[in-house]
């Protein structure tokens, strides 16, 4: 699976037909560190902090786990539902 580039991320809009908000988290790494920016999205996505770990979970369990020492920034960037 290809990670979307910055321009592709800006065009993403996958709001479900029911109009609910899709949880989207943009994970960015500090300059000079390995790792690409990642956009994770799911209507049922939850972010929790467990010890030194950031854990993104959906109804099936953990989807992505990041250690605090990685220095990544996690930003919620979901779109509001259209009325």
Secondary structure as the mmCIF struct_conf table of DSSP 4:
data_model
#
loop_
_struct_conf.conf_type_id
_struct_conf.id
_struct_conf.beg_label_comp_id
_struct_conf.beg_label_asym_id
_struct_conf.beg_label_seq_id
_struct_conf.end_label_comp_id
_struct_conf.end_label_asym_id
_struct_conf.end_label_seq_id
HELX_LH_PP_P HELX_LH_PP_P1 UNK A 2 UNK A 4
HELX_RH_AL_P HELX_RH_AL_P1 UNK A 6 UNK A 11
TURN_TY1_P TURN_TY1_P1 UNK A 17 UNK A 18
HELX_LH_PP_P HELX_LH_PP_P2 UNK A 20 UNK A 22
STRN STRN1 UNK A 23 UNK A 28
TURN_TY1_P TURN_TY1_P2 UNK A 31 UNK A 32
BEND BEND1 UNK A 33 UNK A 34
STRN STRN2 UNK A 38 UNK A 42
TURN_TY1_P TURN_TY1_P3 UNK A 43 UNK A 44
STRN STRN3 UNK A 46 UNK A 50
TURN_TY1_P TURN_TY1_P4 UNK A 51 UNK A 52
STRN STRN4 UNK A 53 UNK A 58
TURN_TY1_P TURN_TY1_P5 UNK A 59 UNK A 60
STRN STRN5 UNK A 61 UNK A 67
HELX_RH_3T_P HELX_RH_3T_P1 UNK A 68 UNK A 70
STRN STRN6 UNK A 73 UNK A 76
HELX_LH_PP_P HELX_LH_PP_P3 UNK A 78 UNK A 82
#
